[in-house]
Amino acid sequence: MEKSVGLRRRTFLKFGAAALATGCVNIGRGEFSADYSVVMLGDVHFDSPDPDKYHRMYKPEEAYLKRAFASAHARTRQMWPGLMDRLADAAQQDQRSDTKFVLQLGDLIQGNCGTEPYQRAMLTDAFDYFKTRAAGDLPFVPVVGNHDEHAHAWIDSTTTPPEIYRKVIVPRVARELNQPLEGPTFSFRQGRDLFVYLDYFHEPDLALILRLLDDARDVRHTFVVTHGPIIPSNPATAPGRYRDGLFAKVEQTEQRRALVKALCRRNAIVLAGHCHRTELEEIVTPDGRITQFMGSSVWAAEKTAHAVPHRTEAEQYGVIPKKFQKGYDPVDAEALFGEFRTHVTRYVSSGLQGRFLLEVRGDAVSVSLRGGDSPKELRRYSLRG
């Protein structure tokens, strides 16, 4: 194992250094091109219709966890197999001659397996499934999500879910990218552009993130891929998740503001998941702009393949609902959204579940949306240009 890792590192250093020096690296098939596309999937929560296949050691005692577990398995029975097989196969059909890789926005698995062997099995099976059915001969590059790294009822004292993700998935992604990775926070280049992948959930490292950005100042577009959003989820559509983003906790306020400033200065495009909605948010500040696209592929009902936007105005972002979810404080929500609301220039929200195609054409970047397994483009949003 050590020998193969060393060979990969030496190969990357030998052939990748010259490309990095020019700022142009091509990780997918075909010749280098300034124009390319990326197939994207949102949350998928890989599981099995058999509730005991991976979860036989997971026995939550708290009532709210029992309800959540039952709800997740009701969704699983609708998604796996059936709808998700159709969606994953359609994602491979979305590939074009200029498609470079398949990106997945976190929560690759449902998690909560109880012990390391079952967590390893679920992670391995999930990666193999999407590599085969969605990516094929293209690199499959997921970002880590909270379900990939956490467990409410974990009985194995020898290790933890974050460690298992690092042992199982990080080496697989390293092979897909043909570059060494030290953890789930990393960066790579596609053509003249930078993709920065962030671990938003387990000990996010602001210094590392800023260093990855500073080491690549010559790029054309900066894409930040994170499961938890950077522009917080709208409280009207996700009242219980508004503090679930990257550095969104009260005690992380200074880190959050520093990151937002840095990304605005880069005019960054953020690609996120987590909230099981398809949304577009954009803020413009004196420092610059952040455009955030959030996608979801939790396709558990045919109707969500056709969901239309029901919030389409910037003024509809950050409005605190009068009836707020129990356990969450509207005063606290106001403090967070007060940082962003006046800077929002675009906002679109939909319950759509499906696949997404990121297209880069010079200075122009867009994302097109396809619901469920339909080949029809439902909508297209300009992210740049």
Secondary structure, 3 states (H helix, E strand, C coil): CHHHHHHHHHHHHHHHHHHHHHCCECCCCCCCCCCEEEEEECECCECCCCCCCCCCCCCCCCHHHHHHHHHHHHHHHHHHHHHHHHHHHHHHHCCCCCEEEEEECCCCECCCCCCHHHHHHHHHHHHHHHHHHHHCCCCEEECCCHHHHCCCCCCCCCCCHHHHHHHHHHHHHHHHHCCCCCCCCEEEEEECEEEEEECCCCCCCHHHHHHHHHCCCCCCCEEEEECCCCCCCCCCCCCCCCCCCCCCCHHHHHHHHHHHHHHHHCCCEEEECCCCCEEEEEEEECCEEEEEEECECCCCCHHHHHCCCCECCHHHCCCCCCCCCCCCCHHHHHHHHCCCHHHEEEEEEECCCEEEEEEEECCEEEEEEEECCCCCCCEEEEEEC
